[in-house]
Each structure stands twice: as C-alpha cells, then as structure tokens.
Amino acid sequence: MSTKSQYEIQLDQLLDAWFEELQQMRAHEVLAGDSPANVRARADARLARATQEAGRRRLVAARANAALDRPRSPIAVSIEEARAYIARIIQNTHYTLAARQLEEMPEEEILLLYEQLRELEDQ
C-alpha cells in the first residue's frame, strides 16, 4: 500500500480545483481566441515536458536509493593519504568544498568525503 506525501496530496487538490474551474468555463474563455489545434499543441508540449521531468526525478531518486542500498566496501586508504587527496582536489576548480582545515575534520568525515570524491571521479 502506497501512502501519498503531503506534497502529493496538495498537488492533487490543486489539480482537482483547476480541473473543476476549467469545466465551469465557457469554450471561448478557455481558448482565449486561439485555435483548438494551437491550444492542444501547447498542452501536449507541457505534458511531454512534465512527463520527462517526472521521469528524471524518479531516476534521481532511484539512483539515490540504490546508492544507499549498495554495500560499502571498507576503504583501503590511510587518513594521511585521504587528507592529501582531498587537499589536491580542493585546488581543482571542478569541485567546490567548504573552506575548512582538514586537520580539524574528524577521521570518519575525511574518509566519507574521500569516498564521495572518488565516486564522483568514477562517474
């Protein structure tokens, strides 16, 4: 059984209200002087863009869930190597990292950051 989020419930309510308002409008108000073919083409284009965006969002969510479910192998790198690697990456303009001293970061955080950066490099 799937439960809807608060966002999905609000979106359903908004769409229901728009549909009800649309049903109560006269044809000439709906078309606003435009041809039915043009109105349909714009609606089809909007629907296609919305469908594409929804698919993209589902893919992003699926990738995030897959990454969480993936068993993590232990990192075979020393803290010193991880710090040195992160220090090199900080100099690279392709990545932006918070200006924080590596010496101040806990070891767990350094190893996690190292792993994340390596995953980005692999993509």
Sine and cosine of phi, psi and omega as CSV:
sin_phi,cos_phi,sin_psi,cos_psi,sin_omega,cos_omega
0.00,0.00,0.76,-0.65,-0.04,-1.00
-0.97,-0.23,0.76,-0.65,0.06,-1.00
-0.97,-0.25,0.59,-0.81,-0.03,-1.00
-1.00,0.06,0.60,-0.80,0.08,-1.00
-0.97,0.26,0.23,-0.97,0.03,-1.00
-0.87,0.50,-0.62,0.79,0.03,-1.00
-0.88,0.48,-0.72,0.70,-0.01,-1.00
-0.90,0.43,-0.61,0.79,0.03,-1.00
-0.90,0.43,-0.71,0.70,0.01,-1.00
-0.90,0.43,-0.63,0.77,0.03,-1.00
-0.90,0.43,-0.68,0.74,0.05,-1.00
-0.87,0.50,-0.68,0.73,0.00,-1.00
-0.90,0.43,-0.66,0.75,0.02,-1.00
-0.90,0.44,-0.72,0.70,0.01,-1.00
-0.90,0.44,-0.64,0.77,0.05,-1.00
-0.88,0.48,-0.67,0.74,0.01,-1.00
-0.91,0.42,-0.68,0.74,0.03,-1.00
-0.90,0.44,-0.66,0.75,-0.01,-1.00
-0.90,0.43,-0.67,0.74,0.01,-1.00
-0.90,0.45,-0.68,0.74,0.03,-1.00
-0.90,0.44,-0.65,0.76,0.01,-1.00
-0.89,0.45,-0.65,0.76,0.01,-1.00
-0.91,0.42,-0.51,0.86,-0.04,-1.00
-0.99,0.11,-0.21,0.98,-0.02,-1.00
-0.99,0.17,0.47,-0.88,0.09,-1.00
-0.98,0.21,0.38,-0.93,-0.07,-1.00
-0.86,0.51,-0.68,0.73,-0.04,-1.00
-0.93,0.38,-0.46,0.89,0.07,-1.00
-0.95,0.31,-0.62,0.79,-0.01,-1.00
-0.92,0.39,-0.72,0.69,-0.06,-1.00
-0.98,0.21,-0.42,0.91,0.01,-1.00
0.77,0.64,0.68,0.73,0.07,-1.00
0.99,0.15,0.01,1.00,0.00,-1.00
-1.00,-0.07,0.34,-0.94,0.00,-1.00
-0.97,0.24,0.52,-0.85,0.03,-1.00
-0.84,0.54,-0.57,0.82,0.00,-1.00
-0.90,0.43,-0.66,0.75,0.03,-1.00
-0.92,0.39,-0.67,0.74,0.02,-1.00
-0.88,0.47,-0.70,0.71,0.00,-1.00
-0.90,0.44,-0.66,0.75,0.00,-1.00
-0.89,0.46,-0.69,0.72,0.03,-1.00
-0.90,0.43,-0.66,0.75,0.01,-1.00
-0.91,0.42,-0.67,0.74,0.04,-1.00
-0.89,0.46,-0.65,0.76,0.01,-1.00
-0.91,0.42,-0.68,0.73,0.04,-1.00
-0.89,0.46,-0.69,0.73,0.00,-1.00
-0.90,0.44,-0.65,0.76,0.03,-1.00
-0.89,0.45,-0.68,0.73,0.02,-1.00
-0.91,0.42,-0.66,0.75,0.01,-1.00
-0.91,0.42,-0.65,0.76,0.02,-1.00
-0.90,0.43,-0.67,0.74,0.02,-1.00
-0.90,0.44,-0.69,0.73,0.01,-1.00
-0.91,0.42,-0.66,0.75,0.03,-1.00
-0.89,0.46,-0.66,0.75,0.04,-1.00
-0.90,0.44,-0.65,0.76,0.03,-1.00
-0.89,0.46,-0.68,0.73,0.01,-1.00
-0.91,0.41,-0.62,0.78,0.05,-1.00
-0.90,0.44,-0.64,0.77,0.01,-1.00
-0.90,0.43,-0.69,0.73,0.04,-1.00
-0.88,0.48,-0.69,0.72,0.01,-1.00
-0.91,0.42,-0.66,0.75,0.01,-1.00
-0.90,0.43,-0.65,0.76,0.04,-1.00
-0.90,0.44,-0.66,0.75,0.01,-1.00
-0.90,0.44,-0.68,0.74,0.03,-1.00
-0.91,0.41,-0.62,0.78,0.02,-1.00
-0.91,0.42,-0.61,0.79,0.02,-1.00
-0.91,0.41,-0.58,0.81,0.02,-1.00
-0.94,0.33,-0.59,0.81,-0.05,-1.00
-0.98,0.21,-0.35,0.94,-0.07,-1.00
-0.93,0.37,0.78,-0.63,0.04,-1.00
-0.92,0.39,0.69,-0.72,-0.03,-1.00
-1.00,-0.06,0.77,-0.64,0.07,-1.00
-0.99,0.12,0.52,-0.86,0.00,-1.00
-0.89,0.46,0.60,-0.80,-0.03,-1.00
-0.99,0.17,0.83,-0.56,-0.03,-1.00
-0.99,-0.17,0.86,0.51,0.01,-1.00
-0.60,-0.80,0.58,-0.81,0.02,-1.00
-0.98,0.18,0.30,-0.95,0.03,-1.00
-0.88,0.48,-0.64,0.77,-0.01,-1.00
-0.90,0.44,-0.69,0.73,0.03,-1.00
-0.90,0.44,-0.66,0.75,0.01,-1.00
-0.89,0.45,-0.70,0.72,0.03,-1.00
-0.88,0.48,-0.69,0.73,-0.01,-1.00
-0.90,0.44,-0.66,0.75,0.02,-1.00
-0.89,0.45,-0.73,0.69,0.00,-1.00
-0.89,0.46,-0.64,0.77,0.02,-1.00
-0.88,0.47,-0.62,0.78,0.05,-1.00
-0.92,0.39,-0.66,0.75,-0.02,-1.00
-0.90,0.43,-0.60,0.80,-0.01,-1.00
-0.85,0.52,-0.56,0.83,0.00,-1.00
-0.96,0.27,-0.34,0.94,-0.03,-1.00
-0.97,0.24,0.72,-0.70,-0.03,-1.00
-0.99,0.17,-0.12,0.99,0.01,-1.00
-0.98,0.22,-0.31,0.95,-0.03,-1.00
-0.86,-0.51,0.53,-0.85,0.11,-0.99
-0.85,-0.52,0.80,-0.60,0.01,-1.00
-0.80,-0.60,0.49,-0.87,0.02,-1.00
-0.88,0.47,0.61,-0.79,0.00,-1.00
-0.97,0.25,1.00,-0.05,-0.05,-1.00
-0.65,-0.76,0.64,-0.77,0.00,-1.00
-0.95,0.32,0.76,-0.65,-0.01,-1.00
-0.90,0.44,-0.48,0.88,-0.01,-1.00
-0.92,0.39,-0.43,0.90,-0.02,-1.00
-0.99,0.13,-0.32,0.95,-0.07,-1.00
-0.97,0.24,0.65,-0.76,0.10,-1.00
-0.91,0.42,0.46,-0.89,-0.05,-1.00
-0.86,0.51,-0.63,0.77,0.00,-1.00
-0.88,0.48,-0.65,0.76,-0.01,-1.00
-0.93,0.38,-0.61,0.79,0.03,-1.00
-0.90,0.44,-0.72,0.69,-0.01,-1.00
-0.91,0.42,-0.62,0.78,0.04,-1.00
-0.91,0.42,-0.70,0.71,0.03,-1.00
-0.89,0.46,-0.67,0.75,0.04,-1.00
-0.86,0.52,-0.73,0.69,-0.01,-1.00
-0.89,0.46,-0.68,0.73,0.00,-1.00
-0.90,0.44,-0.66,0.75,0.01,-1.00
-0.92,0.40,-0.63,0.78,0.04,-1.00
-0.90,0.43,-0.64,0.76,0.04,-1.00
-0.90,0.44,-0.65,0.76,0.05,-1.00
-0.89,0.46,-0.65,0.76,0.01,-1.00
-0.91,0.43,-0.58,0.81,-0.03,-1.00
-0.95,0.32,-0.36,0.93,-0.06,-1.00
-0.99,0.17,0.00,0.00,0.00,0.00
